[in-house]
Structures are given as structure tokens and as C-alpha cells.
Amino acid sequence: MRHAPIDQSAAWQALANHAEAMRGTHLSDLFADTARGDAFTRRAAGLTLDLSKQRWSAETLERLLDLAREARLPEAIRALLAGERVNISENRPALHTALRLPAEASLVVDGEDLVPGVQATLSRMDEMVTRFHTAQWRGATGRPIRDVVNLGVGGSDLGPLMVTHALADYRLADVHRVDVHFASTMDGSQLAAYLSRFNPETTLFVLSSKSFTTIDTLSNARTARDWLMARLGNQEGVDDALVMRQHFIGVSAKPEKMTEWGIAEANQLEFWEWVGGRYSLWGAIGLPIALVVGMANFRELLAGAHAMDEHFAGAPLADNLPVLLALAGIWNVNFLDIRAHSILPYDGRLEYFAAYLEQLEMESNGKSATHDGRQVNYSTCPVLWGQLGPNAQHAFYQLLHQGTQPVVCDFIAPLRRYDDVEDEATREHLKAQHRLTLANCFAQSRLLMLGDDAIEEAGPRPGHKRYRGNQPSTTLLLDRLTPATLGALVALYEHKVFVQATIWDINSFDQWGVELGKQIAGETERILASHRGHEGMDASTRALVEAVWQAEAVGDD
């Protein structure tokens, strides 16, 4: 634990002074150095990270590395990967990286080697996936399961949703087809749409909840259970126990709660308290991923993430992709005062990647208290949002190019695509589309950087056609979008978050703001249901509660 606040360190003060000197420097001036592109580009695990369009110099990076060493970053990385209790407020380690260790590895924490347990869970997943893919997982009436609905929220939803969409090209073709769907909203709207279309005889639900107390997930689960019981329970030879055994799988760190809810022990998959929900797709929460792409590809996803873990553990700070990505963010937020960050993938398969990162970064680092409880007086996590880049060009890029709000952007794209399309004519058309997509990606980051200097048009330009430029961005290129490179990409951002949290002296692995919201929501729901206890509420909330009661009264009439 750090004793002096990081913003009082010599390295921080040197960066603050350096930022003042850099403030008048335009990115177009920095690119007078023709070697700049190579100087700020690094490769690892099938990814290329180009940071040359950040508003920094070689001196800036050296000073940021000094700050990282001042924050004892190398020691923090070792502590994270060794299983030390880096989650201070909850007094436990954060060991999502253990979920992707190879079978032959060993990681002993508190006297227990974690790898055998992790591998046992993967083996159980493998057995389940095989049963689905060979049409041997059958519903209560004997018909093979055809639709699997994942009931989860937050990390139990966003991670599997993002990855199954990103790896849709890897869906297995030579197995019994199982379609995977996701329902997360507590209002039931997503689930209701599925229940109106699906056949209960061939539908199974996966309840994914670390605590198995999440009201969003359990509300949907109860609706799903009632739907199944009402439609299957009156058939000959079908009882409630059979429905529960053939139509529900549970994934949780609380096996006793799964059993109490009625999920058969054989259908329970475990993950551990030392895995945060938003870091959990690598284990049993990833069952929907494995159902779509198969366990071999799921293991490739883990291998790609592990390759990034190895890079994070061993690469020097100056060549370490997560460290460099994190330091660029520190520079932008704390020294250039850029507090908005947009994630812009140029590949439709990464449609949900921005939403995934929104939770990963803002739930992890949306904190204002240090490890010892002191309120910070510097900015931490920026506001993060994004969309597919080609679509965003027709939406909010206007603000990026000519608005008053500075924004840093991450452009993400695969270098190659459609090489495996069999029909030659179709392949060439699709590859031409991919080139067009990459052209847009590169052009947008160039225009954000250079502004009017990127335009060859001669003569003065009226104000409404001027581009100020000087907007920093990062470009991340995947060799191809594969299970392995996607795993590396997600691990890159996970470690970036940890590096920034280390420098800001905050805890990435708790989420007390989320927990308090759940508590207050529960109290409010009891008041709404009982029609009592709202007298002590504030005037606004009291009026809203009364409006609900009035609407219910009208409906009852």
C-alpha cells in the first residue's frame, strides 16, 4: 500500500510541468519525426498496438514510465499474477488469469493449487457441450435441446454475449445445432420475446450468477421455471424434478444456493470468489461461448489470453502492451484533461465490444477512494462509450471532428478477413469491402490527428468546414479475428485497467457502488409492494411511488 498520494510524487509533478510545455504542441508537429510510427508501435500475441497518434513524445513516455515505477507497478503485476490479495476491500486475490492457465501449470494460493480445480470445471463444461452437440442432452419429453437461453446480467451476460457474437464465424457446422440467446433485463422483455417463440420441450436455461442472489437474473429464472412447469408438467411421465434436471444449468460461486433453488448437482458449474463477474468469461460463465464454438475454440480463447498474461508478466515496461495502453490513458485523463474515451471497432463481429469495455473499465475504475480510504483529488476512469466505427461515422463522429469536447479514441480492426471464403468472386467482393472498412478506419484516425492539414484542398476554409485535429487516438490491429487474438485483446484491456488502478491507487476488483444500488432497490421494491413506509423518502421519490400506486389502482378498476 502506498503511503504518499501519487499526485504528490516527484514523477507526477514532473509530468504536470511537462504537460504545460506540451500543451501547445500539435500532433501534426510531432509527426515531423518520420520514425515516429515505428517508435510508438509494439506487437505481441497477434496484436499490433500503434500509439503514435497519442499527443505525447519520447520524453513524455519516459516520464510516464517513471510514474509507473514510482507507483511500484512491477511489484503490483507480480502480486496480481501470484495470487496475492490485491482486492484489498474484500481481502481476496483477483485470479481471473488462473482460469486461463494451461493444464500443466501450477499456481498455489493459500496452500492450494488452483489449476486442478479450474481444469476440472473445464472438463465438466466439455462433457456438457459434448452432450448438447451430440443431441444427447434431452428435455423432459425426450427431445434434444435446441435453444439455450443464458440468464445473467453484467459480466455474466456481457462477456459471453460479446464473445459469441465476435466468434460467430467459428460456429461448429458438423454438430447438432444449439442456438444460444441472452436475456438480462429485469423487466422481462427480452425473456418474454423468447418464450413466445421457443418450444419448451427443446429449451434449456443457464442461470449465471456469482452470488445466486442477483434479482435481475432470479426474476427471469422464476419466469422461465413457471413457463416450463406450466407447459410440460401436465405431460405423462414428467414431474417437476425431471423438468428442473433436464432444462436448467446453474453457474455460480454458491453451490448450496443453486441446490436450494432446485438445480441438480450434476448440472452445476462452479466459479470462485476470487473471480469478479466482469472477469469471468474465461471459466464456467463461458459455457454459452463453448456451446457456440466448441471447447477446442474456447481453449484457444483461453490460450490467447494466457499469451497476453505471459507478455504482461515478462515484457519490460517500455515494451509492454497493457502498460503502454494504460499510460496513454493516464496521460490523457490526468495531464491533458481528456475525460471522454470512445471505443470504435471496424468489424461488425465486435459489435458488443464497446459495451463489454464500458463495464470492464467503468465498474472497475469508476472509483474515488484510494486503498486506504482517502478521497482522490485527481481524475480516475474517463467516461467510456462506443459503437461500430462505420456506423458511428454517421452518428457521433461529427462531435469528434468539430465538437468542443475532446475525446480520445481506440480504433480496432483485423488486418485480414475473408481469406477462407470458398467462392472466388464472393471472396474478392468481401475482401474489397474489408479494404474499404480499413480505409475508413485509417482515414478517420488521420483526420482526427491532423485536422485541416490532412486535406489537400487549397485556399482558406470557412469555419464550418474546419477540422481542428490534434485529437489523440490509438489503433489496435489484430492479425485476424480468431479465438486466440480475441482472447489476447480482452486480456490486454483487463491488464490496462489494472495498471491504471495501480497508478491511481484504487481497487479495480470491488464494486460497492453497484452493491449499494441493489440494496436501495430492494428496500424500494418492498415499499412498492407493501404500500407502506414511503413517508421517510424524499419528496421526489415519494411522489413517484405514489404515482405507481395510483396507476395500479386504475388498472385494478
BELWOFEN-V109754 format. One line per field, one symbol per residue. ss: DSSP state (A for helix, B for strand, O for the rest). burial: b if it has 9 or more other C-alpha atoms within 8 Angstrom, else e. A space follows every 10 residues. Layout:
# BELWOFEN-V109754
ss = ???
burial = ???
This chain:
# BELWOFEN-V109754
ss = OOOOOAAAOA AAAAAAAAAA AAOOOOAAAA OOOOOAAAAO BBBBOOBBBB OOOOOOOAAA AAAAAAAAAA OOAAAAAAAA AAOOOOBOOO OBOOOAAAAA OOOOOOOBBO OBBOAAAAAA AAAAAAAAAA AAAOOOOBOO OOOBOOBBBB BOOOAAAAAA AAAAAAOAAA OOOOOOOOBB BBBOOOOOAA AAAAAOOOOA AABBBBBBOO OOOOAAAAAA AAAAAAAAAA AAOOOOOOOA AAAAAAABBB BBOOAAAAAA AOOOAAABBB OOOOOOAAAO OOOAAAAAAA AAAAAAAAAA AAAAAAAAAA AAAAOOAAAO AAAAAAAAAA AAAAAOOOOB BBBBBOOAAA OOAAAAAAAA AAAAAOOOBO OOOOBOOOOO OOBBBBOOAA AAOOOOAAAA AAOOOOOBBB BBBBOOOOOO OOOAAAAAAA AAAAAAAAAA AAAAAAAAAA AAAAOOOOOO OOAAAOOOOO OOBBBBBBOO OOAAAAAAAA AAAAAAAAAA AAAAOOOOOO OAAAAAAAAA AAAAAAAAAA OOOOOOOOAA AAAAAAAAAA AAAAAAO
burial = eeeeebeebe bbbbbbebbe eeeeeebbeb eeeeebbeeb bbbbbbbbbb bbbbbeeeeb bebbbbbbbb bebeebbbbb bebbbbbbee ebbbbbbbbb beeeeebebe eebbbeebbe bbebbbeebe bbbbbebbbb eebbbbbbbb bbbbbbbbbb bbbbbbbbee beeeeeebeb ebbbbbeeeb beeebeebeb bbbbbbbbbb ebeeebbbbb beebbebbbe ebbeeeebee ebbbbbbbbb bbbbbeebbe eebbeebbbb beebbbbbbb bbbbbbbbbb bbbbbebbeb bbbbbbbbbe bbbeeeeeeb bbbbbbbbbb bbbbbbebbb bbbbbbbebb bbbbbbbbbb bbbbbbbebb beeeeeeeeb bbebbbbbbb ebbeeebbbb bbeeebbbbb bbbbbebeee eeeeeebeeb beebeebbeb beeebbbbbb bbeeeeeeee eeeeebbbbb bbbbbbbbbb bebbbbbbbb bbbbbbbbbb bbbbbbbbeb eeeeeeeeee eeeeeebbee eeebeeeeee ebeebeebbe eeeeeee
